[in-house]
Amino acid sequence: MRTRNSTFGRFSAGLALAGTIGCAAGPPPYDPSTVRPYAAPTRQVASPVVPANHQELEDGPVPAAPAAEKVRVDDLVQLALGRNPRLAKATFDIDAAQGKHVQAGLYPNPTLGANWDEIGDRTGPGGILNVPRVTQEIVTGRKLSLSQAVASKEVDQATLALLRERYAVIGTVRGAFYDLYALERRITALDELVGLAGEATKTGQTLLDNKQIARLDLVQLEVELARFRSQAEAARQELPGARKRLAAVVGDPRLAVGAAAGPFDDLPVYDLDQARETVLATHPEVRSARVGVERAQAAVRRAEVEPIPNVTATAGYVKQYENRSNDFSFGLSAPIPTWNRNQGNIRSARAELGAAIQDVGRVENDLAERVAVAHRTYAASLKLAQQYRTDILPKAEETYRLSREAFKGGQFEYLRVIQAQRVVAEARLESVRALGEAWQAAAELSALLLEEWWPGPPPPVPGPGAGPVRLPLPQPDPPRKDGVQPR
């Protein structure tokens, strides 16, 4: 599938532009060939699962999967990259910033005029005709190039905003996908428990008929069955809303989303310190804040040259009917920066520079907090899920099995079997809940780390002639020498 639309083309161009954002002073050229490959985040995958669909970004959106088919998270991510309006809006913001960059470097237009003085004079009724008279403002002090330097940083920030929106959309899609997946697993677990409770109720009815248990015991079994059924039905009522939410974050509210498929038990492994350092070095928000410092520095330089007066040159042809002569005129004029030397704007620009420098620290702190919060939820849920899978759930199932065997041998009352069954039910449901929370936190971490392929590794690099190649993502900014150092 090789369909491309203009919006997606601008989006791909925006990704290429992100790699050129950096450290050069003045208006940098937007050359996609200078893009450098992105260093993969430090992460390991416990059980690598290669996604079924590795279509490239330059391909068109993935077709909507029929409701009867299972969908994978990478399929929905690729679909979102082609349909989500947040990304389309960000591409138009880049177009607007590039237009301002062009406009900032344009020279003032000349003025064409004509004067006809002393009409009807006694010595010459034709008067004095000055036509054409051309006036041109000459810009001094490199004002145009400095204005373009400011505008170029706005283009850089708009490009980084596109990159930020891209991974925000990816993270939201992944989180919504695993919210749906966990709900489906919960329904499956509840259906199994309904089956167990139904068998227990039938057994209890047989025991009651044989007068081996009291009616009260059977009622408790029936209550347990009704509870599991009501929980399963309530979970099923959530299912359409979860699918509609996933379709909405993909960017197509009418998308028919089928059952989720993919890894659920084996989560990727993240290290908190490595994740934090990677995010602070590569995330578009902190890179945009650093570009904001460069923009503020360029704005200060632009404000400081504003008092340098521009020169206005005037030239024209003069026809004098009084003495029947043909003359030429030329003049120069410039304002005198006596009272207005742009003092207020210079002071304002310097204050904005100070605020921009402080904003870098604010953004870094916010990102570090987001990583810490997501990793806290991820680590706690992952540990809990591992304990349930490797320790709690096996022991609970063994207890239930042994209690049933003991009941058949006449050693236990049946209510002890039911109690063991309840423990198994709660352990399974808690395990699914913990896994779901861990996956959603991992999805947020994957977006902060700018992970392109998740949860599996990237596809193998195609050989020559093997088809389109993914656009590389930008590397971290190199250390700067203006006092704003990446942390």
Backbone torsions as a table, in degrees:
resi	resn	phi	psi	omega
1	MET	NA	119.4	-172.9
2	ARG	-123.8	21.7	-179.9
3	THR	-71.9	139.1	177.7
4	ARG	-134.9	139.1	172.0
5	ASN	-112.0	168.1	-174.3
6	SER	-66.1	-37.7	-179.7
7	THR	-63.2	-44.7	-179.1
8	PHE	-69.1	-31.2	175.9
9	GLY	-64.9	-42.2	176.9
10	ARG	-64.6	-35.3	178.1
11	PHE	-62.4	-46.1	178.1
12	SER	-62.2	-40.3	177.5
13	ALA	-63.7	-35.8	177.7
14	GLY	-62.8	-39.2	177.2
15	LEU	-63.6	-41.0	178.6
16	ALA	-64.2	-38.6	179.2
17	LEU	-63.9	-31.1	-177.7
18	ALA	-59.2	-31.7	-178.7
19	GLY	-72.2	-18.5	-178.1
20	THR	-90.1	-6.2	-176.3
21	ILE	-72.2	131.8	-180.0
22	GLY	-177.0	-123.0	-157.2
23	CYS	-113.3	-5.3	-175.4
24	ALA	-73.1	141.4	175.0
25	ALA	-83.3	153.4	-179.3
26	GLY	82.4	177.0	-177.7
27	PRO	-72.9	108.8	-177.4
28	PRO	-77.4	150.9	174.5
29	PRO	-74.5	144.8	-178.5
30	TYR	-95.3	86.1	-175.8
31	ASP	-110.2	106.8	-179.5
32	PRO	-61.7	-19.3	-177.9
33	SER	-69.9	-13.8	-180.0
34	THR	-86.6	5.0	-179.2
35	VAL	-68.5	136.8	179.8
36	ARG	-107.9	150.6	-179.5
37	PRO	-66.0	146.4	-177.8
38	TYR	-83.4	134.2	177.5
39	ALA	-74.3	126.4	-176.3
40	ALA	-62.7	138.0	177.4
41	PRO	-61.8	153.7	-178.9
42	THR	-79.1	101.3	-178.6
43	ARG	-152.3	149.8	174.1
44	GLN	-122.0	154.7	177.5
45	VAL	-115.6	125.9	-176.2
46	ALA	-64.3	-46.9	177.6
47	SER	-130.4	96.0	-175.4
48	PRO	-59.0	132.5	176.7
49	VAL	-128.5	112.8	-179.2
50	VAL	-79.8	122.6	178.7
51	PRO	-57.8	150.2	-176.8
52	ALA	-70.2	-29.6	-174.2
53	ASN	-118.6	117.5	178.2
54	HIS	-117.8	49.2	178.5
55	GLN	-68.5	146.2	-175.4
56	GLU	-82.8	162.9	-179.1
57	LEU	-62.7	-29.9	-176.7
58	GLU	-77.2	-14.7	174.4
59	ASP	-73.6	165.8	179.6
60	GLY	-73.1	177.1	179.6
61	PRO	-62.7	147.7	179.4
62	VAL	-68.3	137.5	179.7
63	PRO	-60.4	147.1	178.3
64	ALA	-65.4	130.8	-178.7
65	ALA	-78.4	137.0	175.3
66	PRO	-59.3	154.6	-176.5
67	ALA	-60.9	-28.0	-177.5
68	ALA	-76.8	-17.1	-177.6
69	GLU	-93.7	150.8	176.1
70	LYS	-81.7	146.8	-178.6
71	VAL	-116.0	150.8	177.6
72	ARG	-111.1	157.7	-173.9
73	VAL	-64.7	-38.4	-178.7
74	ASP	-68.8	-31.5	175.8
75	ASP	-61.9	-44.4	-179.2
76	LEU	-69.9	-34.7	177.1
77	VAL	-62.8	-46.4	178.7
78	GLN	-62.5	-36.7	177.2
79	LEU	-65.9	-41.0	179.6
80	ALA	-64.8	-36.3	-179.5
81	LEU	-64.8	-22.4	178.7
82	GLY	-97.7	-15.6	-172.5
83	ARG	-120.5	-22.2	-171.4
84	ASN	-67.8	126.8	-177.2
85	PRO	-68.1	-19.5	177.4
86	ARG	-62.3	-38.7	179.1
87	LEU	-73.0	-38.0	177.6
88	ALA	-62.0	-41.6	178.5
89	LYS	-62.8	-41.1	-179.3
90	ALA	-63.7	-33.5	177.3
91	THR	-67.5	-36.9	176.5
92	PHE	-68.5	-32.9	175.8
93	ASP	-62.8	-36.9	176.2
94	ILE	-65.2	-43.3	177.8
95	ASP	-58.2	-43.1	-179.7
96	ALA	-63.9	-42.6	179.5
97	ALA	-66.0	-38.0	177.6
98	GLN	-66.6	-35.8	176.0
99	GLY	-63.5	-41.0	176.6
100	LYS	-64.9	-35.1	178.2
101	HIS	-63.9	-42.5	177.4
102	VAL	-65.1	-45.0	-176.3
103	GLN	-63.8	-35.2	-177.2
104	ALA	-64.6	-23.4	-178.3
105	GLY	-98.1	2.7	-177.9
106	LEU	-79.1	139.3	-178.5
107	TYR	-79.1	149.3	178.0
108	PRO	-61.2	144.9	178.9
109	ASN	-73.4	146.2	173.9
110	PRO	-72.3	160.2	179.4
111	THR	-113.8	127.9	178.8
112	LEU	-107.1	126.2	-178.3
113	GLY	-141.6	178.8	179.3
114	ALA	-149.8	140.6	175.1
115	ASN	-124.7	141.2	175.1
116	TRP	-134.7	102.3	-174.4
117	ASP	-106.6	162.3	174.3
118	GLU	52.7	42.5	177.1
119	ILE	-70.1	132.3	-179.9
120	GLY	84.5	11.1	178.9
121	ASP	-62.1	146.8	-175.8
122	ARG	-64.7	-34.5	-178.1
123	THR	-78.8	-17.2	179.4
124	GLY	-168.0	97.7	-175.0
125	PRO	-58.2	-23.8	-179.5
126	GLY	-71.9	-14.6	178.1
127	GLY	69.2	-149.5	-178.4
128	ILE	-121.2	120.9	-177.8
129	LEU	-108.4	121.9	178.3
130	ASN	-113.9	94.8	-178.0
131	VAL	-154.1	135.4	-7.9
132	PRO	-83.0	155.8	175.1
133	ARG	-118.1	119.3	-175.7
134	VAL	-109.9	130.2	178.4
135	THR	-120.5	130.9	-179.6
136	GLN	-133.4	128.5	174.9
137	GLU	-85.1	127.7	178.7
138	ILE	-100.5	115.8	-176.8
139	VAL	-81.2	131.1	-178.6
140	THR	-116.5	172.3	173.8
141	GLY	71.6	17.9	-179.7
142	ARG	57.5	33.5	-176.8
143	LYS	-63.3	-38.2	-177.6
144	LEU	-67.5	-45.3	-179.2
145	SER	-66.6	-36.0	178.2
146	LEU	-69.7	-35.8	175.6
147	SER	-64.9	-39.6	177.0
148	GLN	-66.7	-32.3	177.5
149	ALA	-62.8	-40.2	176.4
150	VAL	-64.7	-46.8	-178.0
151	ALA	-65.3	-32.9	-179.9
152	SER	-65.1	-34.9	176.7
153	LYS	-68.1	-31.1	175.4
154	GLU	-68.0	-35.1	174.1
155	VAL	-63.6	-43.0	178.3
156	ASP	-59.7	-44.2	-179.2
157	GLN	-66.7	-37.2	176.8
158	ALA	-65.2	-37.2	177.8
159	THR	-66.6	-41.7	176.2
160	LEU	-66.9	-32.0	175.8
161	ALA	-64.0	-36.8	175.0
162	LEU	-62.8	-43.0	179.0
163	LEU	-64.5	-39.2	177.8
164	ARG	-64.0	-44.7	178.7
165	GLU	-63.3	-36.7	-178.5
166	ARG	-59.4	-50.3	-177.6
167	TYR	-78.0	-22.5	171.5
168	ALA	-65.4	-42.4	176.9
169	VAL	-64.0	-43.9	-179.9
170	ILE	-60.3	-45.5	-179.7
171	GLY	-65.0	-38.1	178.8
172	THR	-66.3	-41.7	178.4
173	VAL	-62.9	-44.9	180.0
174	ARG	-62.8	-42.6	178.7
175	GLY	-63.9	-43.3	178.5
176	ALA	-66.2	-34.9	178.4
177	PHE	-62.7	-47.3	-177.6
178	TYR	-77.2	-19.5	168.9
179	ASP	-65.0	-44.1	175.8
180	LEU	-65.8	-43.3	-178.2
181	TYR	-61.7	-44.7	179.4
182	ALA	-63.7	-36.7	177.6
183	LEU	-64.8	-42.8	177.9
184	GLU	-63.8	-39.2	177.2
185	ARG	-66.8	-35.2	177.4
186	ARG	-64.5	-42.2	178.5
187	ILE	-62.6	-42.1	178.0
188	THR	-60.6	-44.7	179.1
189	ALA	-63.6	-40.8	179.2
190	LEU	-66.6	-37.7	177.4
191	ASP	-62.6	-40.2	176.8
192	GLU	-63.2	-39.4	179.8
193	LEU	-69.6	-34.2	175.1
194	VAL	-62.0	-41.1	177.6
195	GLY	-62.9	-43.8	178.2
196	LEU	-63.3	-43.3	-179.9
197	ALA	-66.3	-34.5	177.1
198	GLY	-64.9	-42.5	176.9
199	GLU	-63.6	-40.1	178.9
200	ALA	-63.9	-38.2	179.2
201	THR	-66.2	-42.0	177.4
202	LYS	-62.6	-42.2	177.5
203	THR	-62.6	-41.5	178.1
204	GLY	-62.5	-38.4	177.9
205	GLN	-63.7	-40.7	177.3
206	THR	-62.9	-43.5	178.4
207	LEU	-64.1	-37.1	177.6
208	LEU	-65.9	-42.8	178.8
209	ASP	-60.8	-33.4	178.8
210	ASN	-88.5	4.6	177.0
211	LYS	60.5	37.6	176.2
212	GLN	-97.2	-19.6	173.8
213	ILE	-132.3	164.6	179.5
214	ALA	-87.7	164.6	177.3
215	ARG	-59.9	-35.2	179.2
216	LEU	-60.5	-38.1	178.4
217	ASP	-64.0	-41.3	179.4
218	LEU	-66.5	-38.5	177.9
219	VAL	-60.6	-40.2	177.6
220	GLN	-62.3	-38.3	176.3
221	LEU	-64.9	-41.1	179.0
222	GLU	-66.4	-37.4	176.3
223	VAL	-63.7	-42.0	178.4
224	GLU	-62.1	-42.4	177.8
225	LEU	-62.8	-44.6	179.5
226	ALA	-63.5	-36.3	179.6
227	ARG	-64.9	-46.4	179.1
228	PHE	-64.5	-39.6	178.4
229	ARG	-63.5	-42.3	180.0
230	SER	-66.2	-38.1	177.9
231	GLN	-66.3	-40.7	178.2
232	ALA	-64.4	-40.9	179.5
233	GLU	-67.2	-39.9	177.7
234	ALA	-62.9	-40.4	178.4
235	ALA	-65.1	-38.1	177.5
236	ARG	-64.5	-32.4	177.8
237	GLN	-68.1	-25.8	177.1
238	GLU	-77.9	-22.1	-171.5
239	LEU	-60.4	-48.4	179.2
240	PRO	-59.7	-39.7	178.8
241	GLY	-65.1	-39.1	178.6
242	ALA	-64.6	-39.4	178.6
243	ARG	-69.2	-39.3	177.8
244	LYS	-66.2	-37.5	177.2
245	ARG	-63.7	-42.9	178.4
246	LEU	-61.9	-42.0	178.2
247	ALA	-62.9	-38.0	-178.9
248	ALA	-67.0	-43.3	-179.1
249	VAL	-71.5	-25.1	172.6
250	VAL	-65.5	-34.1	179.6
251	GLY	115.5	7.1	179.3
252	ASP	-136.4	92.6	-176.1
253	PRO	-59.9	-21.2	-178.8
254	ARG	-94.2	6.8	-179.3
255	LEU	-66.7	131.6	176.7
256	ALA	-85.7	109.2	-178.0
257	VAL	-98.0	123.4	178.2
258	GLY	-86.3	-164.6	178.9
259	ALA	-67.6	146.3	-179.6
260	ALA	-79.4	145.0	178.3
261	ALA	-136.9	149.4	179.3
262	GLY	141.8	-177.3	-179.6
263	PRO	-68.9	144.9	177.0
264	PHE	-135.9	-36.6	-176.3
265	ASP	-83.1	-30.7	-176.3
266	ASP	-106.5	108.3	-177.3
267	LEU	-93.5	154.4	171.6
268	PRO	-65.9	155.7	-177.0
269	VAL	-107.6	127.5	-179.9
270	TYR	-121.1	141.0	172.3
271	ASP	-102.4	129.8	-172.8
272	LEU	-62.3	-48.4	-176.4
273	ASP	-64.9	-44.6	179.3
274	GLN	-65.2	-39.8	179.3
275	ALA	-63.0	-43.3	-179.8
276	ARG	-62.5	-46.6	-179.1
277	GLU	-64.6	-38.5	178.7
278	THR	-64.6	-43.0	-179.7
279	VAL	-64.7	-44.4	-178.7
280	LEU	-66.7	-22.2	-179.6
281	ALA	-91.5	-25.7	-169.3
282	THR	-122.7	-16.1	-171.2
283	HIS	-66.9	138.9	-178.0
284	PRO	-60.2	-29.8	-178.4
285	GLU	-66.2	-45.1	-179.7
286	VAL	-72.6	-33.5	176.4
287	ARG	-67.1	-37.8	177.2
288	SER	-66.2	-36.6	177.2
289	ALA	-64.5	-38.3	177.6
290	ARG	-68.5	-38.0	174.7
291	VAL	-65.2	-32.9	176.3
292	GLY	-60.6	-34.7	175.4
293	VAL	-64.5	-44.6	178.3
294	GLU	-62.6	-39.5	177.5
295	ARG	-62.9	-43.2	-179.8
296	ALA	-65.1	-37.1	176.8
297	GLN	-63.7	-42.7	177.6
298	ALA	-65.1	-35.7	178.8
299	ALA	-66.9	-36.0	176.2
300	VAL	-63.4	-45.9	179.0
301	ARG	-61.6	-38.5	179.8
302	ARG	-66.8	-39.7	179.9
303	ALA	-68.7	-32.9	-177.9
304	GLU	-71.1	-25.6	179.7
305	VAL	-92.3	-4.7	-179.1
306	GLU	-59.7	-36.9	179.4
307	PRO	-64.9	-19.4	177.9
308	ILE	-63.7	117.7	-171.9
309	PRO	-72.1	139.3	169.1
310	ASN	-76.9	149.5	-178.4
311	VAL	-104.1	133.8	177.6
312	THR	-107.7	120.3	-179.7
313	ALA	-105.6	137.3	-179.4
314	THR	-129.0	133.5	178.2
315	ALA	-142.1	148.4	179.7
316	GLY	-169.0	172.1	178.2
317	TYR	-105.2	135.4	-176.8
318	VAL	-120.0	124.6	175.5
319	LYS	-110.0	115.7	-180.0
320	GLN	-104.0	113.2	178.7
321	TYR	-79.9	-15.0	-179.0
322	GLU	-68.8	-51.8	-179.4
323	ASN	-108.8	10.0	176.0
324	ARG	55.9	52.4	-179.8
325	SER	-121.9	154.2	175.3
326	ASN	-113.2	118.7	-175.0
327	ASP	-126.3	171.0	174.9
328	PHE	-128.2	150.9	-179.7
329	SER	-126.4	150.6	176.8
330	PHE	-152.1	138.8	-178.3
331	GLY	-150.0	153.9	175.2
332	LEU	-128.0	143.2	176.9
333	SER	-147.6	153.3	179.5
334	ALA	-156.4	142.9	176.1
335	PRO	-71.1	150.9	178.5
336	ILE	-100.1	114.6	-178.6
337	PRO	-73.7	75.5	-175.8
338	THR	-90.9	-61.9	-177.1
339	TRP	-96.3	-38.5	-178.3
340	ASN	-101.3	103.2	177.2
341	ARG	-115.1	27.4	177.7
342	ASN	61.7	30.1	-176.0
343	GLN	-60.2	-42.7	-176.2
344	GLY	-65.9	-42.9	-179.6
345	ASN	-68.3	-35.1	177.2
346	ILE	-64.7	-43.9	178.6
347	ARG	-62.7	-41.9	179.1
348	SER	-64.2	-42.1	-179.7
349	ALA	-64.5	-38.8	178.7
350	ARG	-67.5	-36.6	176.6
351	ALA	-65.8	-39.1	177.7
352	GLU	-65.7	-32.9	175.8
353	LEU	-64.1	-44.8	176.9
354	GLY	-61.0	-41.2	178.3
355	ALA	-65.0	-37.9	179.8
356	ALA	-65.7	-38.1	178.0
357	ILE	-63.7	-42.7	178.2
358	GLN	-67.8	-29.0	-178.5
359	ASP	-66.9	-28.4	177.1
360	VAL	-60.8	-47.0	178.2
361	GLY	-63.5	-38.6	179.4
362	ARG	-62.6	-45.7	-179.3
363	VAL	-64.6	-41.5	178.6
364	GLU	-61.9	-41.2	178.0
365	ASN	-64.7	-42.1	179.4
366	ASP	-62.5	-43.6	180.0
367	LEU	-66.3	-41.3	178.1
368	ALA	-61.6	-37.7	177.7
369	GLU	-66.5	-42.7	179.1
370	ARG	-62.7	-40.1	177.5
371	VAL	-64.6	-43.2	-178.0
372	ALA	-64.7	-43.2	-179.3
373	VAL	-64.9	-46.4	179.8
374	ALA	-63.4	-41.5	-178.7
375	HIS	-69.8	-33.2	177.5
376	ARG	-62.0	-48.1	177.7
377	THR	-63.2	-42.4	-179.2
378	TYR	-62.1	-49.8	-175.5
379	ALA	-65.1	-43.4	-179.1
380	ALA	-65.5	-44.9	-179.2
381	SER	-67.4	-39.3	179.1
382	LEU	-63.5	-44.8	178.9
383	LYS	-62.3	-43.0	179.8
384	LEU	-64.2	-43.3	-179.8
385	ALA	-64.2	-39.6	178.5
386	GLN	-64.8	-39.9	178.6
387	GLN	-65.0	-40.9	178.3
388	TYR	-65.4	-40.5	-176.2
389	ARG	-72.1	-39.1	-173.2
390	THR	-97.1	-19.7	-173.3
391	ASP	-128.4	-60.3	-170.3
392	ILE	-68.8	-52.0	-175.5
393	LEU	-64.9	-44.6	176.9
394	PRO	-59.2	-40.4	179.5
395	LYS	-68.7	-38.4	178.3
396	ALA	-64.4	-42.0	178.5
397	GLU	-66.6	-36.3	177.0
398	GLU	-66.5	-40.4	177.4
399	THR	-61.4	-42.2	179.4
400	TYR	-64.8	-42.4	179.7
401	ARG	-64.2	-44.6	-179.7
402	LEU	-66.6	-37.1	179.4
403	SER	-67.5	-35.5	176.6
404	ARG	-66.6	-42.5	178.6
405	GLU	-64.8	-38.9	178.2
406	ALA	-66.4	-36.4	177.6
407	PHE	-64.7	-42.2	178.7
408	LYS	-63.4	-29.5	178.2
409	GLY	-86.1	2.5	177.6
410	GLY	80.7	17.6	-177.3
411	GLN	-95.7	-25.5	-176.3
412	PHE	-118.5	155.5	166.0
413	GLU	-79.6	154.8	-176.0
414	TYR	-68.7	-27.3	179.3
415	LEU	-64.6	-28.3	175.6
416	ARG	-70.0	-31.5	173.9
417	VAL	-64.8	-42.1	-179.9
418	ILE	-65.8	-38.0	177.6
419	GLN	-62.9	-41.4	177.0
420	ALA	-65.2	-36.6	177.7
421	GLN	-64.9	-38.4	179.7
422	ARG	-65.0	-37.1	178.3
423	VAL	-64.4	-41.5	177.1
424	VAL	-62.0	-43.0	-179.2
425	ALA	-61.7	-47.5	-179.0
426	GLU	-65.4	-36.6	179.4
427	ALA	-66.7	-41.5	179.1
428	ARG	-65.2	-44.6	-179.4
429	LEU	-65.7	-40.1	179.2
430	GLU	-67.8	-35.9	177.5
431	SER	-63.8	-43.8	177.9
432	VAL	-63.5	-42.4	179.8
433	ARG	-62.1	-45.2	-179.7
434	ALA	-63.6	-41.9	178.1
435	LEU	-63.2	-41.7	178.5
436	GLY	-61.5	-44.3	178.4
437	GLU	-65.3	-38.3	178.7
438	ALA	-64.8	-41.6	179.1
439	TRP	-65.1	-40.5	179.9
440	GLN	-67.3	-39.4	175.1
441	ALA	-66.0	-39.0	177.2
442	ALA	-64.4	-35.0	177.2
443	ALA	-63.3	-40.4	177.6
444	GLU	-65.7	-41.3	177.3
445	LEU	-63.1	-38.6	-179.8
446	SER	-63.4	-35.6	177.9
447	ALA	-71.4	-39.6	177.8
448	LEU	-65.2	-33.7	-179.9
449	LEU	-85.9	1.3	179.1
450	LEU	58.8	41.2	180.0
451	GLU	-78.8	121.3	-175.3
452	GLU	-78.0	-48.5	179.7
453	TRP	-108.9	125.1	-173.5
454	TRP	-155.7	137.5	5.3
455	PRO	-88.0	-4.2	-178.3
456	GLY	-86.9	174.3	177.6
457	PRO	-73.4	164.6	177.7
458	PRO	-67.1	158.3	177.9
459	PRO	-69.4	161.0	178.6
460	PRO	-64.0	149.1	-179.7
461	VAL	-68.1	126.3	-179.0
462	PRO	-70.6	150.0	177.3
463	GLY	-79.4	-179.0	179.3
464	PRO	-58.9	132.6	178.5
465	GLY	75.6	14.5	-176.9
466	ALA	-90.1	2.1	178.0
467	GLY	121.5	-173.0	-176.1
468	PRO	-67.7	149.1	-179.7
469	VAL	-110.9	139.9	179.9
470	ARG	-62.8	142.3	174.7
471	LEU	-65.6	132.1	178.7
472	PRO	-70.6	153.3	179.4
473	LEU	-98.7	159.3	-172.7
474	PRO	-71.6	149.5	173.9
475	GLN	-83.6	167.7	173.8
476	PRO	-61.1	152.4	177.8
477	ASP	-66.4	140.6	174.5
478	PRO	-70.6	162.0	178.6
479	PRO	-58.6	142.6	-178.3
480	ARG	-102.8	165.5	-178.5
481	LYS	-114.9	16.0	-177.5
482	ASP	-106.2	18.4	179.3
483	GLY	90.5	-6.3	178.8
484	VAL	-109.8	96.3	-174.6
485	GLN	-99.7	135.7	173.0
486	PRO	-61.3	141.3	179.2
487	ARG	-93.3	NA	NA
